[in-house]
């Protein structure tokens, strides 16, 4: 099998991370996440992982060092990776796609799910320290933040679409079909 690099885009709690974990487990793949580098910096600064802190840091770094800064980091990490299947979780901007598309094996996958389902997922998983107590109104407001503003437009640039309103098995089947097409 030739190398497959799938970049997952989608709104908050659409299932990007679940698809990424599945690739790691089923295909012995590697995973990279845009937010990991931001969480690393927040840890080093002894700041918590609130969605607001992550968004502010992302905006600051991109405004200071260029819109494609984080895509450059992903590009270099993925380029060195020897695994056959690689998942990149959290593609958020057109600048990310443009930079990562320099890797010939890169394909964008857009994951979508209804807002109510995504809200249920985010409050249940509690990934960020402020997610568990979030109201639906706060969740809707999160979608207006700068870091989330371009995501819906990436759908038009996706090589593949995944509808993640169903069960885990439905998501996994769609991921398997994508990988099967790219083998």
ABEGO torsion letter per residue (X at the ends): XBBBBBBBBEBBGAGAAAAAAAAAAAAGBBBBBAAAAAAAAAAAAGBBBBAAAAAAAAAAAAAAAEAAAAAAAAAAAAAABABABBBBBGBABAAAAAAAAABAABBBBBBBBBAAAAAAAAAAAGABAAAAABBAAAAAAAAABAAAAAAAAAAAABABBBBAABBAAAAAAAAAAAAAAAX
